[in-house]
Amino acid sequence: MGACLGACSLLSCASCLCGSAPCILCSCCPSSRNSTVSRLLFTGFLFLGVLVSIIMLSPGVESQLYKLPWVCEDGAQTPLVLQGPLDCGSLLGFRAVYRMCFATAAFFFLFALLMVCVRSSRDPRAAIQNGFWFFKFLVLVGIAVGAFYIPDGSFSKIWFYFGVVGSFLFILIQLILLVDFAHSWNQRWLGKAEECDSRGWYAGLFFFTFLFYALSVAAIALMFIYYTKPGTCHEGKIFVSLNLTFCVCASIIAVLPKVQEAQPNSGLLQASVVTLYTTFVTWSALSNVPDQKCNPHLPAPQSNNSLPEGPAYYETQWWDAPSIVGLVIFTLCTLFIGLRSSDHRQVNSLMQTEECPEATQQQQQQVVACKGQAFDNEQDGVTYSYSFFHFCLVLASLHVMMTLTNWYSPSETRKMISTWTAVWVKICASWAGLCLYLWTLVAPLLLPNRDFS
C-alpha cells in the first residue's frame, strides 16, 4: 500500500514538472502569480548554470575535463603545454565557463525568439513559457553537453567579444534597476514620513544617503592611493577624476530647483546610489589594467625555473574583490528582474513590463481556490514581455561569464590577465550609465510636453 502511494506521489510530481507553473509550489507556500513563478524558475536555471561554472573553476574538476578534445590545444591542435609556461589547467577552467555560459545564453536566446509577440496566456506558446519545466531542463542540459564538444578553434576568441557587448548592456540594465530601486525606496519612505508625521524616516534617508556618499569618497581615495603612482598610471588618474567630476555634477543637477519642480521624487538618495555604483564600476575597470605598477590585484610575475631561460609568467587570479562584489550585484539585480515590476511607467516601458494592477474579483477568487499554487494572472494580457525577459537573461549569462573569468581574453597573450579592452568597456559603460541618469533628470525640462511622471 505504501509503495502504491509513493508511486502515485512520484507520478503527481512528474505531471507537475511536465505541466504548468501552478503545480510547482508546495501547499505551505502562499499563492503567487503565475508570471512571477515562471520568472523565478527561469532565473533558477540561470543560477544553476552559474553554480556549474563556479564548480568548473575548482582545481578538482579540471582533471576530469582533460578527456575532452579541446583541452590544452590551441586552434592548430597543438598541445599548449609544449609551447611555454602556461597554467593549462587554469585555461581549461576559463574555457569551461565559456562553454557553460554559452549553453545558458543559447537556451534563453532560443526562448527569446520563441516567445516573440506573446500577448496573453491564451497564446499556445504561453503554455511553453509557464510549463514543461522538466523538458526545458533537459533541453538546457542537452545544449550544455553539446557545448563542451565544440572544437576550440576561434570559438573562445569570438565568444569573448559577444561577452564584452552583452556585459556592457547588462551593466546599463543594472544601473537602471538600481536607480529604480532607489526611486521606489525614496518614494515609500517619504510617504511613510508624511503618513506617520515622523522624522525618523527622513533621518533614515539622510543616513543611507550619507553612507553611500561616504563609501564612494573612501573608495575614490583608496583608488588614488593604490591604483595610481606619481609620474605613471595616467589612465587611472584620468578615469577616477572624470567619474568623480561627473558624479558631483549629477548630484548637483539632481537637487536643482527646476529639476525638483519637474521631478519632486528626484533627490540625493538616487544620486548617491548612482555615485556608488559608478565608483564600483571604475574600481572594477582599474582592477583589469594590465600593468603591474597600476594594479595591485595583478599577481606578481614569477620565474619558471623549469625552462632554461626562466621566462616570467603570471599565476591565475581566480577571485578578487571586484569580481566577488560584481557577482553579488549581479545576483541581486537578476533576482530583481525576476521578482517585481517597477512602480514607474517609464522604467516599465523600458524594461517591457507593466505595473502590477489591483487584483480583480476573479483573481481574488483564484487566490482563495489556489492555496499553495500559482494562479494565472495573464489571461487578459501578459505582465511582462516574455521575449525581452529572456533577452535580459542572455545578457546576464554573458555578464556573469565575463565576471567569472576576470575578463580574460583568449585572443591576447597567454598571461592570465585582463586587457585594456575590459578597462575601456567598463569605463564607457559607467559614462553611458551616468549620461542615462542625467537624461532622466533633464528630460522633463527639455521635453515639457511629454509625461515623465
ZAMI-666999 format. One record per residue (C-alpha): residue number from 0; residue in three letters; x, y, z. Coordinates in nm, 3 decimals, always signed. Example, Ala and Ser with C-alpha at 12.3 -4.5 7.8 and 13.67 -1.06 7.14 Angstrom:
PT  num  residu       xx       yy       zz
PT    0     Ala   +1.230   -0.450   +0.780
PT    1     Ser   +1.367   -0.106   +0.714
END
This chain:
PT  num  residu       xx       yy       zz
PT    0     Met   +0.000   +0.000   +0.000
PT    1     Gly   +0.281   +0.238   +0.089
PT    2     Ala   +0.458   +0.158   -0.237
PT    3     Cys   +0.143   +0.240   -0.432
PT    4     Leu   +0.105   +0.572   -0.252
PT    5     Gly   +0.472   +0.653   -0.317
PT    6     Ala   +0.434   +0.571   -0.685
PT    7     Cys   +0.125   +0.791   -0.709
PT    8     Ser   +0.317   +1.073   -0.541
PT    9     Leu   +0.604   +1.040   -0.788
PT   10     Leu   +0.361   +1.038   -1.080
PT   11     Ser   +0.198   +1.351   -0.940
PT   12     Cys   +0.536   +1.525   -0.916
PT   13     Ala   +0.622   +1.415   -1.269
PT   14     Ser   +0.297   +1.554   -1.403
PT   15     Cys   +0.372   +1.886   -1.231
PT   16     Leu   +0.720   +1.902   -1.383
PT   17     Cys   +0.574   +1.837   -1.724
PT   18     Gly   +0.280   +2.070   -1.669
PT   19     Ser   +0.240   +2.433   -1.577
PT   20     Ala   +0.384   +2.652   -1.302
PT   21     Pro   +0.086   +2.623   -1.061
PT   22     Cys   +0.194   +2.271   -0.962
PT   23     Ile   +0.545   +2.380   -0.868
PT   24     Leu   +0.456   +2.541   -0.536
PT   25     Cys   +0.405   +2.340   -0.224
PT   26     Ser   +0.095   +2.351   -0.005
PT   27     Cys   +0.270   +2.559   +0.262
PT   28     Cys   +0.365   +2.831   +0.012
PT   29     Pro   +0.144   +3.137   -0.036
PT   30     Ser   -0.047   +3.171   -0.359
PT   31     Ser   +0.159   +3.353   -0.621
PT   32     Arg   +0.118   +3.493   -0.967
PT   33     Asn   +0.195   +3.255   -1.249
PT   34     Ser   +0.413   +3.521   -1.414
PT   35     Thr   +0.630   +3.562   -1.104
PT   36     Val   +0.678   +3.187   -1.051
PT   37     Ser   +0.783   +3.137   -1.414
PT   38     Arg   +1.037   +3.418   -1.399
PT   39     Leu   +1.184   +3.280   -1.078
PT   40     Leu   +1.218   +2.932   -1.227
PT   41     Phe   +1.395   +3.064   -1.535
PT   42     Thr   +1.620   +3.270   -1.308
PT   43     Gly   +1.688   +2.948   -1.116
PT   44     Phe   +1.805   +2.788   -1.442
PT   45     Leu   +2.049   +3.075   -1.487
PT   46     Phe   +2.179   +3.044   -1.131
PT   47     Leu   +2.221   +2.670   -1.187
PT   48     Gly   +2.444   +2.745   -1.484
PT   49     Val   +2.642   +2.994   -1.274
PT   50     Leu   +2.687   +2.734   -0.999
PT   51     Val   +2.813   +2.477   -1.250
PT   52     Ser   +3.055   +2.736   -1.390
PT   53     Ile   +3.192   +2.810   -1.043
PT   54     Ile   +3.237   +2.439   -0.977
PT   55     Met   +3.425   +2.401   -1.306
PT   56     Leu   +3.672   +2.663   -1.192
PT   57     Ser   +3.777   +2.445   -0.900
PT   58     Pro   +4.101   +2.250   -0.950
PT   59     Gly   +3.945   +1.914   -0.859
PT   60     Val   +3.710   +1.923   -1.157
PT   61     Glu   +3.976   +2.022   -1.409
PT   62     Ser   +4.147   +1.684   -1.401
PT   63     Gln   +3.824   +1.519   -1.515
PT   64     Leu   +3.787   +1.763   -1.803
PT   65     Tyr   +4.119   +1.671   -1.963
PT   66     Lys   +3.937   +1.394   -2.151
PT   67     Leu   +3.755   +1.647   -2.370
PT   68     Pro   +3.902   +1.710   -2.717
PT   69     Trp   +3.969   +2.084   -2.677
PT   70     Val   +4.170   +2.059   -2.354
PT   71     Cys   +4.515   +2.213   -2.377
PT   72     Glu   +4.500   +2.257   -2.752
PT   73     Asp   +4.501   +2.578   -2.950
PT   74     Gly   +4.340   +2.642   -3.286
PT   75     Ala   +4.618   +2.447   -3.462
PT   76     Gln   +4.553   +2.145   -3.237
PT   77     Thr   +4.899   +2.184   -3.084
PT   78     Pro   +4.925   +2.100   -2.714
PT   79     Leu   +4.974   +2.424   -2.528
PT   80     Val   +5.188   +2.258   -2.264
PT   81     Leu   +5.462   +2.228   -2.525
PT   82     Gln   +5.456   +2.597   -2.614
PT   83     Gly   +5.561   +2.758   -2.290
PT   84     Pro   +5.497   +2.803   -1.918
PT   85     Leu   +5.118   +2.826   -1.936
PT   86     Asp   +4.893   +2.717   -1.650
PT   87     Cys   +4.696   +2.490   -1.880
PT   88     Gly   +4.459   +2.373   -1.608
PT   89     Ser   +4.363   +2.731   -1.537
PT   90     Leu   +4.298   +2.799   -1.903
PT   91     Leu   +4.078   +2.491   -1.905
PT   92     Gly   +3.871   +2.642   -1.626
PT   93     Phe   +3.813   +2.956   -1.828
PT   94     Arg   +3.718   +2.756   -2.135
PT   95     Ala   +3.471   +2.550   -1.934
PT   96     Val   +3.299   +2.868   -1.810
PT   97     Tyr   +3.280   +2.998   -2.168
PT   98     Arg   +3.100   +2.685   -2.281
PT   99     Met   +2.862   +2.666   -1.986
PT  100     Cys   +2.762   +3.029   -2.027
PT  101     Phe   +2.728   +2.976   -2.400
PT  102     Ala   +2.478   +2.699   -2.322
PT  103     Thr   +2.268   +2.918   -2.090
PT  104     Ala   +2.281   +3.212   -2.333
PT  105     Ala   +2.177   +2.989   -2.624
PT  106     Phe   +1.894   +2.841   -2.414
PT  107     Phe   +1.748   +3.181   -2.325
PT  108     Phe   +1.804   +3.317   -2.677
PT  109     Leu   +1.601   +3.025   -2.812
PT  110     Phe   +1.314   +3.120   -2.582
PT  111     Ala   +1.353   +3.488   -2.669
PT  112     Leu   +1.288   +3.400   -3.033
PT  113     Leu   +1.011   +3.155   -2.950
PT  114     Met   +0.818   +3.399   -2.728
PT  115     Val   +0.811   +3.699   -2.962
PT  116     Cys   +0.472   +3.878   -2.959
PT  117     Val   +0.301   +3.662   -2.694
PT  118     Arg   +0.012   +3.880   -2.576
PT  119     Ser   -0.169   +3.670   -2.317
PT  120     Ser   -0.173   +3.327   -2.154
PT  121     Arg   -0.428   +3.220   -2.413
PT  122     Asp   -0.147   +3.203   -2.669
PT  123     Pro   -0.037   +2.838   -2.704
PT  124     Arg   +0.327   +2.944   -2.660
PT  125     Ala   +0.244   +3.076   -2.311
PT  126     Ala   +0.198   +2.716   -2.201
PT  127     Ile   +0.559   +2.651   -2.300
PT  128     Gln   +0.673   +2.961   -2.110
PT  129     Asn   +0.487   +2.866   -1.793
PT  130     Gly   +0.513   +2.488   -1.801
PT  131     Phe   +0.703   +2.178   -1.919
PT  132     Trp   +0.987   +2.254   -1.679
PT  133     Phe   +1.131   +1.904   -1.683
PT  134     Phe   +1.162   +1.909   -2.062
PT  135     Lys   +1.310   +2.259   -2.056
PT  136     Phe   +1.567   +2.137   -1.805
PT  137     Leu   +1.655   +1.851   -2.040
PT  138     Val   +1.695   +2.097   -2.328
PT  139     Leu   +1.934   +2.307   -2.117
PT  140     Val   +2.136   +2.001   -2.019
PT  141     Gly   +2.150   +1.887   -2.382
PT  142     Ile   +2.278   +2.225   -2.501
PT  143     Ala   +2.536   +2.231   -2.221
PT  144     Val   +2.666   +1.883   -2.307
PT  145     Gly   +2.689   +1.973   -2.674
PT  146     Ala   +2.871   +2.298   -2.595
PT  147     Phe   +3.153   +2.108   -2.427
PT  148     Tyr   +3.228   +1.928   -2.753
PT  149     Ile   +3.258   +2.243   -2.964
PT  150     Pro   +3.608   +2.246   -3.116
PT  151     Asp   +3.800   +2.535   -2.971
PT  152     Gly   +3.945   +2.697   -3.282
PT  153     Ser   +3.827   +3.056   -3.281
PT  154     Phe   +3.524   +2.987   -3.060
PT  155     Ser   +3.671   +3.140   -2.743
PT  156     Lys   +3.802   +3.444   -2.929
PT  157     Ile   +3.467   +3.518   -3.094
PT  158     Trp   +3.261   +3.440   -2.785
PT  159     Phe   +3.477   +3.679   -2.582
PT  160     Tyr   +3.353   +3.973   -2.791
PT  161     Phe   +2.993   +3.856   -2.754
PT  162     Gly   +3.058   +3.862   -2.379
PT  163     Val   +3.203   +4.214   -2.395
PT  164     Val   +2.898   +4.356   -2.575
PT  165     Gly   +2.649   +4.166   -2.358
PT  166     Ser   +2.823   +4.266   -2.037
PT  167     Phe   +2.828   +4.632   -2.145
PT  168     Leu   +2.450   +4.626   -2.195
PT  169     Phe   +2.387   +4.441   -1.870
PT  170     Ile   +2.589   +4.698   -1.673
PT  171     Leu   +2.347   +4.961   -1.803
PT  172     Ile   +2.049   +4.743   -1.707
PT  173     Gln   +2.194   +4.705   -1.356
PT  174     Leu   +2.220   +5.083   -1.323
PT  175     Ile   +1.858   +5.127   -1.439
PT  176     Leu   +1.740   +4.873   -1.183
PT  177     Leu   +1.943   +5.031   -0.902
PT  178     Val   +1.812   +5.381   -0.980
PT  179     Asp   +1.456   +5.248   -0.999
PT  180     Phe   +1.505   +5.074   -0.663
PT  181     Ala   +1.635   +5.399   -0.511
PT  182     His   +1.337   +5.589   -0.656
PT  183     Ser   +1.091   +5.342   -0.504
PT  184     Trp   +1.280   +5.341   -0.175
PT  185     Asn   +1.282   +5.722   -0.157
PT  186     Gln   +0.915   +5.747   -0.251
PT  187     Arg   +0.799   +5.491   +0.006
PT  188     Trp   +0.997   +5.636   +0.294
PT  189     Leu   +0.882   +5.990   +0.215
PT  190     Gly   +0.525   +5.859   +0.206
PT  191     Lys   +0.575   +5.690   +0.543
PT  192     Ala   +0.717   +6.011   +0.687
PT  193     Glu   +0.410   +6.206   +0.576
PT  194     Glu   +0.164   +5.942   +0.698
PT  195     Cys   +0.324   +5.893   +1.040
PT  196     Asp   +0.440   +6.253   +1.077
PT  197     Ser   +0.772   +6.115   +1.198
PT  198     Arg   +1.119   +6.250   +1.133
PT  199     Gly   +1.267   +5.903   +1.173
PT  200     Trp   +1.203   +5.823   +0.807
PT  201     Tyr   +1.380   +6.142   +0.700
PT  202     Ala   +1.669   +6.052   +0.929
PT  203     Gly   +1.686   +5.708   +0.767
PT  204     Leu   +1.703   +5.856   +0.416
PT  205     Phe   +1.971   +6.101   +0.529
PT  206     Phe   +2.172   +5.822   +0.692
PT  207     Phe   +2.180   +5.599   +0.384
PT  208     Thr   +2.247   +5.891   +0.152
PT  209     Phe   +2.541   +5.996   +0.370
PT  210     Leu   +2.660   +5.634   +0.392
PT  211     Phe   +2.662   +5.586   +0.014
PT  212     Tyr   +2.848   +5.911   -0.043
PT  213     Ala   +3.095   +5.828   +0.235
PT  214     Leu   +3.165   +5.487   +0.083
PT  215     Ser   +3.213   +5.648   -0.258
PT  216     Val   +3.456   +5.909   -0.125
PT  217     Ala   +3.651   +5.643   +0.066
PT  218     Ala   +3.669   +5.420   -0.241
PT  219     Ile   +3.787   +5.707   -0.462
PT  220     Ala   +4.058   +5.795   -0.210
PT  221     Leu   +4.173   +5.431   -0.199
PT  222     Met   +4.180   +5.415   -0.580
PT  223     Phe   +4.406   +5.719   -0.590
PT  224     Ile   +4.632   +5.555   -0.331
PT  225     Tyr   +4.655   +5.201   -0.469
PT  226     Tyr   +4.583   +5.235   -0.841
PT  227     Thr   +4.787   +5.545   -0.925
PT  228     Lys   +5.155   +5.625   -0.883
PT  229     Pro   +5.346   +5.953   -0.916
PT  230     Gly   +5.463   +6.001   -1.273
PT  231     Thr   +5.275   +5.700   -1.411
PT  232     Cys   +4.928   +5.538   -1.421
PT  233     His   +4.790   +5.840   -1.607
PT  234     Glu   +4.489   +5.648   -1.738
PT  235     Gly   +4.375   +5.557   -1.387
PT  236     Lys   +4.408   +5.916   -1.268
PT  237     Ile   +4.202   +6.039   -1.563
PT  238     Phe   +3.929   +5.776   -1.520
PT  239     Val   +3.886   +5.834   -1.147
PT  240     Ser   +3.896   +6.214   -1.180
PT  241     Leu   +3.646   +6.221   -1.467
PT  242     Asn   +3.397   +5.992   -1.296
PT  243     Leu   +3.431   +6.188   -0.973
PT  244     Thr   +3.356   +6.509   -1.163
PT  245     Phe   +3.061   +6.354   -1.345
PT  246     Cys   +2.913   +6.219   -1.021
PT  247     Val   +2.944   +6.558   -0.849
PT  248     Cys   +2.771   +6.725   -1.145
PT  249     Ala   +2.492   +6.464   -1.142
PT  250     Ser   +2.440   +6.517   -0.767
PT  251     Ile   +2.418   +6.895   -0.811
PT  252     Ile   +2.177   +6.867   -1.103
PT  253     Ala   +1.955   +6.627   -0.904
PT  254     Val   +1.879   +6.896   -0.643
PT  255     Leu   +1.843   +7.197   -0.871
PT  256     Pro   +1.512   +7.379   -0.810
PT  257     Lys   +1.387   +7.336   -1.167
PT  258     Val   +1.467   +6.963   -1.163
PT  259     Gln   +1.295   +6.926   -0.825
PT  260     Glu   +0.993   +7.112   -0.960
PT  261     Ala   +0.970   +6.882   -1.262
PT  262     Gln   +1.051   +6.566   -1.063
PT  263     Pro   +0.963   +6.601   -0.692
PT  264     Asn   +1.079   +6.244   -0.622
PT  265     Ser   +1.429   +6.310   -0.753
PT  266     Gly   +1.687   +6.362   -0.483
PT  267     Leu   +2.028   +6.284   -0.341
PT  268     Leu   +1.943   +5.924   -0.249
PT  269     Gln   +1.922   +5.825   -0.615
PT  270     Ala   +2.231   +6.032   -0.695
PT  271     Ser   +2.423   +5.864   -0.412
PT  272     Val   +2.329   +5.519   -0.545
PT  273     Val   +2.446   +5.617   -0.895
PT  274     Thr   +2.768   +5.759   -0.750
PT  275     Leu   +2.839   +5.444   -0.551
PT  276     Tyr   +2.767   +5.215   -0.847
PT  277     Thr   +2.979   +5.429   -1.082
PT  278     Thr   +3.261   +5.415   -0.827
PT  279     Phe   +3.232   +5.036   -0.818
PT  280     Val   +3.244   +5.009   -1.199
PT  281     Thr   +3.550   +5.237   -1.203
PT  282     Trp   +3.718   +5.020   -0.938
PT  283     Ser   +3.633   +4.710   -1.138
PT  284     Ala   +3.782   +4.867   -1.450
PT  285     Leu   +4.105   +4.963   -1.275
PT  286     Ser   +4.138   +4.607   -1.143
PT  287     Asn   +4.168   +4.496   -1.507
PT  288     Val   +4.453   +4.731   -1.600
PT  289     Pro   +4.730   +4.505   -1.737
PT  290     Asp   +5.009   +4.697   -1.565
PT  291     Gln   +5.173   +4.565   -1.251
PT  292     Lys   +5.255   +4.916   -1.124
PT  293     Cys   +4.896   +5.040   -1.151
PT  294     Asn   +4.704   +4.729   -1.047
PT  295     Pro   +4.760   +4.572   -0.703
PT  296     His   +4.523   +4.286   -0.795
PT  297     Leu   +4.760   +4.167   -1.067
PT  298     Pro   +4.972   +3.878   -0.932
PT  299     Ala   +5.344   +3.936   -0.935
PT  300     Pro   +5.525   +3.762   -1.223
PT  301     Gln   +5.716   +3.453   -1.123
PT  302     Ser   +6.010   +3.289   -1.285
PT  303     Asn   +5.967   +2.942   -1.428
PT  304     Asn   +6.285   +2.759   -1.333
PT  305     Ser   +6.189   +2.451   -1.532
PT  306     Leu   +6.287   +2.626   -1.856
PT  307     Pro   +6.645   +2.715   -1.944
PT  308     Glu   +6.588   +3.087   -1.976
PT  309     Gly   +6.330   +3.103   -1.697
PT  310     Pro   +6.082   +3.349   -1.852
PT  311     Ala   +5.835   +3.531   -1.630
PT  312     Tyr   +5.472   +3.430   -1.623
PT  313     Tyr   +5.160   +3.516   -1.422
PT  314     Glu   +4.967   +3.288   -1.193
PT  315     Thr   +4.595   +3.269   -1.240
PT  316     Gln   +4.388   +3.507   -1.026
PT  317     Trp   +4.055   +3.329   -0.974
PT  318     Trp   +3.870   +3.554   -0.732
PT  319     Asp   +3.947   +3.912   -0.644
PT  320     Ala   +3.735   +4.162   -0.451
PT  321     Pro   +3.582   +4.336   -0.758
PT  322     Ser   +3.473   +4.001   -0.902
PT  323     Ile   +3.306   +3.895   -0.576
PT  324     Val   +3.124   +4.227   -0.535
PT  325     Gly   +3.023   +4.216   -0.901
PT  326     Leu   +2.882   +3.866   -0.858
PT  327     Val   +2.675   +3.981   -0.558
PT  328     Ile   +2.535   +4.279   -0.752
PT  329     Phe   +2.462   +4.051   -1.048
PT  330     Thr   +2.268   +3.811   -0.824
PT  331     Leu   +2.059   +4.087   -0.666
PT  332     Cys   +1.979   +4.257   -0.998
PT  333     Thr   +1.887   +3.928   -1.165
PT  334     Leu   +1.651   +3.844   -0.880
PT  335     Phe   +1.510   +4.196   -0.911
PT  336     Ile   +1.433   +4.129   -1.278
PT  337     Gly   +1.252   +3.809   -1.189
PT  338     Leu   +1.061   +3.923   -0.882
PT  339     Arg   +0.893   +4.252   -0.946
PT  340     Ser   +0.773   +4.516   -1.187
PT  341     Ser   +0.861   +4.880   -1.139
PT  342     Asp   +0.638   +5.142   -0.980
PT  343     His   +0.734   +5.384   -1.257
PT  344     Arg   +0.578   +5.376   -1.601
PT  345     Gln   +0.892   +5.490   -1.783
PT  346     Val   +1.103   +5.209   -1.635
PT  347     Asn   +0.831   +4.956   -1.714
PT  348     Ser   +0.823   +5.082   -2.069
PT  349     Leu   +1.199   +5.049   -2.098
PT  350     Met   +1.211   +4.704   -1.933
PT  351     Gln   +0.900   +4.581   -2.120
PT  352     Thr   +0.700   +4.519   -1.801
PT  353     Glu   +0.373   +4.653   -1.664
PT  354     Glu   +0.274   +4.790   -1.327
PT  355     Cys   +0.109   +4.529   -1.110
PT  356     Pro   -0.263   +4.614   -1.119
PT  357     Glu   -0.504   +4.567   -0.834
PT  358     Ala   -0.632   +4.210   -0.818
PT  359     Thr   -0.973   +4.169   -0.976
PT  360     Gln   -1.255   +3.984   -0.804
PT  361     Gln   -1.197   +3.682   -1.027
PT  362     Gln   -0.827   +3.677   -0.938
PT  363     Gln   -0.908   +3.709   -0.568
PT  364     Gln   -1.130   +3.403   -0.602
PT  365     Gln   -0.841   +3.225   -0.775
PT  366     Val   -0.608   +3.314   -0.488
PT  367     Val   -0.852   +3.156   -0.240
PT  368     Ala   -0.906   +2.848   -0.457
PT  369     Cys   -0.537   +2.801   -0.545
PT  370     Lys   -0.389   +2.786   -0.195
PT  371     Gly   -0.024   +2.684   -0.222
PT  372     Gln   -0.032   +2.716   -0.603
PT  373     Ala   +0.024   +2.983   -0.864
PT  374     Phe   -0.276   +3.136   -1.034
PT  375     Asp   -0.297   +3.260   -1.391
PT  376     Asn   -0.290   +3.642   -1.389
PT  377     Glu   -0.223   +3.686   -1.761
PT  378     Gln   -0.546   +3.579   -1.925
PT  379     Asp   -0.621   +3.936   -2.036
PT  380     Gly   -0.260   +4.027   -2.114
PT  381     Val   +0.096   +3.943   -2.013
PT  382     Thr   +0.251   +4.145   -1.732
PT  383     Tyr   +0.596   +4.139   -1.890
PT  384     Ser   +0.747   +4.078   -2.231
PT  385     Tyr   +0.846   +3.711   -2.240
PT  386     Ser   +1.091   +3.774   -2.520
PT  387     Phe   +1.261   +4.073   -2.357
PT  388     Phe   +1.285   +3.890   -2.025
PT  389     His   +1.477   +3.607   -2.191
PT  390     Phe   +1.694   +3.859   -2.373
PT  391     Cys   +1.787   +4.010   -2.034
PT  392     Leu   +1.886   +3.662   -1.915
PT  393     Val   +2.101   +3.623   -2.228
PT  394     Leu   +2.284   +3.943   -2.131
PT  395     Ala   +2.306   +3.821   -1.771
PT  396     Ser   +2.468   +3.497   -1.890
PT  397     Leu   +2.728   +3.692   -2.088
PT  398     His   +2.794   +3.930   -1.799
PT  399     Val   +2.848   +3.656   -1.544
PT  400     Met   +3.078   +3.477   -1.791
PT  401     Met   +3.300   +3.785   -1.807
PT  402     Thr   +3.284   +3.830   -1.430
PT  403     Leu   +3.382   +3.471   -1.351
PT  404     Thr   +3.671   +3.477   -1.600
PT  405     Asn   +3.801   +3.816   -1.481
PT  406     Trp   +3.752   +3.942   -1.838
PT  407     Tyr   +4.037   +3.721   -1.963
PT  408     Ser   +4.077   +3.748   -2.339
PT  409     Pro   +4.178   +3.427   -2.520
PT  410     Ser   +4.297   +3.631   -2.818
PT  411     Glu   +4.566   +3.811   -2.621
PT  412     Thr   +4.893   +3.679   -2.480
PT  413     Arg   +4.876   +3.369   -2.268
PT  414     Lys   +4.930   +3.565   -1.946
PT  415     Met   +4.623   +3.506   -1.734
PT  416     Ile   +4.528   +3.872   -1.700
PT  417     Ser   +4.267   +4.103   -1.843
PT  418     Thr   +4.336   +4.352   -2.119
PT  419     Trp   +4.264   +4.716   -2.195
PT  420     Thr   +3.951   +4.601   -2.375
PT  421     Ala   +3.790   +4.520   -2.040
PT  422     Val   +3.902   +4.852   -1.893
PT  423     Trp   +3.756   +5.063   -2.171
PT  424     Val   +3.431   +4.867   -2.187
PT  425     Lys   +3.366   +4.919   -1.815
PT  426     Ile   +3.465   +5.286   -1.821
PT  427     Cys   +3.246   +5.353   -2.125
PT  428     Ala   +2.960   +5.167   -1.955
PT  429     Ser   +2.997   +5.391   -1.649
PT  430     Trp   +2.989   +5.701   -1.871
PT  431     Ala   +2.686   +5.575   -2.060
PT  432     Gly   +2.510   +5.500   -1.731
PT  433     Leu   +2.580   +5.849   -1.600
PT  434     Cys   +2.451   +6.002   -1.923
PT  435     Leu   +2.137   +5.789   -1.894
PT  436     Tyr   +2.079   +5.906   -1.537
PT  437     Leu   +2.140   +6.270   -1.631
PT  438     Trp   +1.889   +6.232   -1.913
PT  439     Thr   +1.624   +6.114   -1.668
PT  440     Leu   +1.684   +6.434   -1.470
PT  441     Val   +1.677   +6.687   -1.753
PT  442     Ala   +1.436   +6.517   -1.995
PT  443     Pro   +1.122   +6.668   -1.832
PT  444     Leu   +1.277   +7.015   -1.875
PT  445     Leu   +1.382   +6.961   -2.235
PT  446     Leu   +1.057   +6.788   -2.336
PT  447     Pro   +0.787   +6.958   -2.129
PT  448     Asn   +0.503   +6.824   -2.344
PT  449     Arg   +0.578   +6.463   -2.252
PT  450     Asp   +0.462   +6.288   -1.937
PT  451     Phe   +0.758   +6.165   -1.729
PT  452     Ser   +0.565   +6.102   -1.410
END
